Amino acid sequence: MNKYELAVVVSAKLEDEARADVIEKVKALITRFGGNVTDVDEWGKRRFAYEIQKMTEGYYYFVHFEAEATVPGEVEKRIRIMDNVLRYLCVKQEA
C-alpha cells in the first residue's frame, strides 16, 4: 500500500456542518475504494493568491491515507464533480 496526501480546498461560503459533510464524503470515497484514512489535517480559512470562482478565501484540508495505486484516480474522478470543492490535489508521499 502506498501513502498519499489529498489536499482539498472547500468554499468559504459554507457553514461548519456543510464543510464537515464535504470532508466526510471525501473520506467515505477513500474507504469505499479500499483506502485507509490515517489523518485529516485542517488548516482553516486561507486567502487565495488569485480569485477562484469569484472567491478570495477557502478552507484547506489535508487528508492522509494509505491505498493501492488505483484509488487516487478513482477518488479524484468523483471529487472533480463535487459541489463546494474549489481545488484538490492528490500526491504520493515518499516512503
C-alpha positions as CSV (number, residue, x, y, z in Angstrom):
1,M,0.0,0.0,0.0
2,N,1.2,3.5,-0.9
3,K,0.8,6.6,1.3
4,Y,-1.0,9.6,-0.2
5,E,-1.8,13.2,0.7
6,L,-5.0,14.7,-0.7
7,A,-5.3,18.5,-0.4
8,V,-8.9,19.8,-0.7
9,V,-9.9,23.4,-0.8
10,V,-13.6,23.9,0.3
11,S,-15.7,27.0,-0.3
12,A,-15.6,29.6,2.5
13,K,-19.3,30.3,2.0
14,L,-20.3,27.0,3.7
15,E,-21.3,26.7,7.3
16,D,-19.2,24.5,9.6
17,E,-21.6,21.5,9.3
18,A,-21.7,21.6,5.5
19,R,-17.8,21.8,5.3
20,A,-17.6,18.8,7.7
21,D,-20.1,16.9,5.4
22,V,-17.9,17.6,2.4
23,I,-14.8,16.2,4.1
24,E,-16.8,13.2,5.4
25,K,-17.8,12.4,1.8
26,V,-14.2,12.6,0.7
27,K,-13.2,10.2,3.5
28,A,-16.1,7.9,2.5
29,L,-14.9,7.8,-1.1
30,I,-11.4,6.8,0.0
31,T,-12.7,4.0,2.2
32,R,-15.2,2.8,-0.5
33,F,-12.3,2.1,-2.9
34,G,-10.3,0.3,-0.3
35,G,-8.2,3.0,1.2
36,N,-7.5,3.7,4.8
37,V,-7.7,7.3,6.1
38,T,-4.9,7.8,8.6
39,D,-5.2,11.6,9.4
40,V,-7.2,14.7,8.5
41,D,-5.3,18.0,9.0
42,E,-7.5,21.1,8.9
43,W,-5.6,24.3,8.2
44,G,-8.6,26.6,8.4
45,K,-9.5,29.6,6.2
46,R,-6.8,31.0,4.0
47,R,-6.6,33.7,1.4
48,F,-6.0,32.7,-2.2
49,A,-3.2,34.2,-4.3
50,Y,-5.8,34.8,-7.0
51,E,-9.6,34.7,-7.3
52,I,-11.2,31.2,-7.8
53,Q,-14.8,31.2,-8.9
54,K,-15.2,34.8,-7.7
55,M,-14.0,33.9,-4.2
56,T,-10.9,35.1,-2.4
57,E,-10.8,32.6,0.5
58,G,-11.3,28.9,1.2
59,Y,-10.9,26.3,3.9
60,Y,-7.9,24.0,3.4
61,Y,-7.9,20.3,4.4
62,F,-5.2,17.7,4.0
63,V,-6.3,14.1,4.1
64,H,-3.6,11.5,4.6
65,F,-4.4,7.9,3.5
66,E,-3.0,4.6,2.5
67,A,-4.3,2.8,-0.6
68,E,-3.4,0.9,-3.7
69,A,-2.2,2.8,-6.8
70,T,-5.7,2.8,-8.5
71,V,-7.5,4.5,-5.6
72,P,-6.3,8.2,-6.1
73,G,-7.6,8.2,-9.7
74,E,-11.0,6.9,-8.7
75,V,-11.3,9.4,-5.8
76,E,-10.2,12.3,-8.0
77,K,-12.8,11.4,-10.6
78,R,-15.5,11.9,-8.0
79,I,-14.1,14.9,-6.2
80,R,-13.9,16.7,-9.5
81,I,-17.7,16.9,-9.8
82,M,-18.4,17.6,-6.1
83,D,-20.0,20.9,-5.3
84,N,-18.2,23.3,-3.0
85,V,-14.8,21.8,-3.7
86,L,-12.8,24.5,-5.4
87,R,-9.5,22.8,-5.8
88,Y,-7.9,19.4,-5.0
89,L,-4.6,17.7,-5.4
90,C,-3.5,14.2,-4.6
91,V,0.2,13.3,-4.3
92,K,2.1,10.2,-3.4
93,Q,4.3,10.6,-0.3
94,E,7.8,9.3,-0.3
95,A,8.4,6.2,1.9
